[in-house]
Amino acid sequence: MALVCKMTAKKDQDSLTDEDKEMLASYGKSVDFINKETILPLINYIRNL
């Protein structure tokens, strides 16, 4: 991941995508990408077993 961030940081700032910018901003920090709503279908499935 460090290599990807270094390579991305060297790119022209105008050519960075929103995803690139978010990756650089969050690199080395604790982030949570969990969307708890996406687990609801699994919970419902298990309850119906």
C-alpha atoms as an extended CHARMM CRD file, in Angstrom:
* protein
*
        49  EXT
         1         1  MET       CA              0.0000000000        0.0000000000        0.0000000000  PROA      1               0.0000000000
         2         2  ALA       CA              2.8760000000        2.3350000000        0.7460000000  PROA      2               0.0000000000
         3         3  LEU       CA              4.1790000000        1.9850000000       -2.8040000000  PROA      3               0.0000000000
         4         4  VAL       CA              0.7460000000        2.7190000000       -4.2810000000  PROA      4               0.0000000000
         5         5  CYS       CA              0.4450000000        5.8460000000       -2.1400000000  PROA      5               0.0000000000
         6         6  LYS       CA              3.9400000000        7.0380000000       -3.0980000000  PROA      6               0.0000000000
         7         7  MET       CA              3.2110000000        6.5480000000       -6.7860000000  PROA      7               0.0000000000
         8         8  THR       CA             -0.1600000000        8.2740000000       -6.5020000000  PROA      8               0.0000000000
         9         9  ALA       CA              1.3270000000       11.1970000000       -4.5770000000  PROA      9               0.0000000000
        10        10  LYS       CA              3.7950000000       11.7680000000       -7.4270000000  PROA      10              0.0000000000
        11        11  LYS       CA              1.0140000000       12.1860000000       -9.9770000000  PROA      11              0.0000000000
        12        12  ASP       CA             -0.1180000000       15.5920000000      -11.1530000000  PROA      12              0.0000000000
        13        13  GLN       CA             -2.6630000000       16.8330000000       -8.5940000000  PROA      13              0.0000000000
        14        14  ASP       CA             -5.0980000000       17.8100000000      -11.3620000000  PROA      14              0.0000000000
        15        15  SER       CA             -5.1550000000       14.2540000000      -12.7170000000  PROA      15              0.0000000000
        16        16  LEU       CA             -6.0120000000       12.5880000000       -9.4010000000  PROA      16              0.0000000000
        17        17  THR       CA             -9.4170000000       10.9760000000       -9.1300000000  PROA      17              0.0000000000
        18        18  ASP       CA            -11.6130000000       11.4420000000       -6.0810000000  PROA      18              0.0000000000
        19        19  GLU       CA            -10.6490000000        7.9200000000       -5.0160000000  PROA      19              0.0000000000
        20        20  ASP       CA             -6.9510000000        8.7760000000       -5.2780000000  PROA      20              0.0000000000
        21        21  LYS       CA             -7.4410000000       11.8630000000       -3.1350000000  PROA      21              0.0000000000
        22        22  GLU       CA             -9.4020000000        9.9190000000       -0.5130000000  PROA      22              0.0000000000
        23        23  MET       CA             -6.7340000000        7.2080000000       -0.3980000000  PROA      23              0.0000000000
        24        24  LEU       CA             -3.9700000000        9.7560000000        0.1240000000  PROA      24              0.0000000000
        25        25  ALA       CA             -5.9740000000       11.5850000000        2.7940000000  PROA      25              0.0000000000
        26        26  SER       CA             -6.7170000000        8.4050000000        4.7220000000  PROA      26              0.0000000000
        27        27  TYR       CA             -3.3820000000        6.5950000000        4.3380000000  PROA      27              0.0000000000
        28        28  GLY       CA             -1.8030000000        5.8460000000        7.7000000000  PROA      28              0.0000000000
        29        29  LYS       CA             -4.9550000000        6.7250000000        9.5960000000  PROA      29              0.0000000000
        30        30  SER       CA             -7.5970000000        4.5220000000       11.1100000000  PROA      30              0.0000000000
        31        31  VAL       CA            -10.6310000000        4.4760000000        8.8400000000  PROA      31              0.0000000000
        32        32  ASP       CA            -13.8830000000        2.5310000000        8.8860000000  PROA      32              0.0000000000
        33        33  PHE       CA            -15.5250000000        1.6590000000        5.5800000000  PROA      33              0.0000000000
        34        34  ILE       CA            -18.2180000000       -0.5110000000        7.1270000000  PROA      34              0.0000000000
        35        35  ASN       CA            -21.7800000000        0.0730000000        6.0120000000  PROA      35              0.0000000000
        36        36  LYS       CA            -23.8770000000       -1.7210000000        8.6000000000  PROA      36              0.0000000000
        37        37  GLU       CA            -26.9550000000       -1.6160000000        6.3830000000  PROA      37              0.0000000000
        38        38  THR       CA            -25.3370000000       -4.0180000000        3.9210000000  PROA      38              0.0000000000
        39        39  ILE       CA            -25.3470000000       -6.8060000000        6.4970000000  PROA      39              0.0000000000
        40        40  LEU       CA            -29.1200000000       -6.7080000000        6.9570000000  PROA      40              0.0000000000
        41        41  PRO       CA            -29.8760000000       -9.1880000000        4.1280000000  PROA      41              0.0000000000
        42        42  LEU       CA            -27.4640000000      -11.6690000000        5.7030000000  PROA      42              0.0000000000
        43        43  ILE       CA            -29.0270000000      -11.2460000000        9.1420000000  PROA      43              0.0000000000
        44        44  ASN       CA            -32.5000000000      -11.7190000000        7.6880000000  PROA      44              0.0000000000
        45        45  TYR       CA            -31.3780000000      -14.8260000000        5.8190000000  PROA      45              0.0000000000
        46        46  ILE       CA            -29.9220000000      -16.3760000000        8.9700000000  PROA      46              0.0000000000
        47        47  ARG       CA            -33.0350000000      -15.5590000000       10.9780000000  PROA      47              0.0000000000
        48        48  ASN       CA            -35.1880000000      -17.3340000000        8.3810000000  PROA      48              0.0000000000
        49        49  LEU       CA            -33.1770000000      -20.5780000000        8.4840000000  PROA      49              0.0000000000
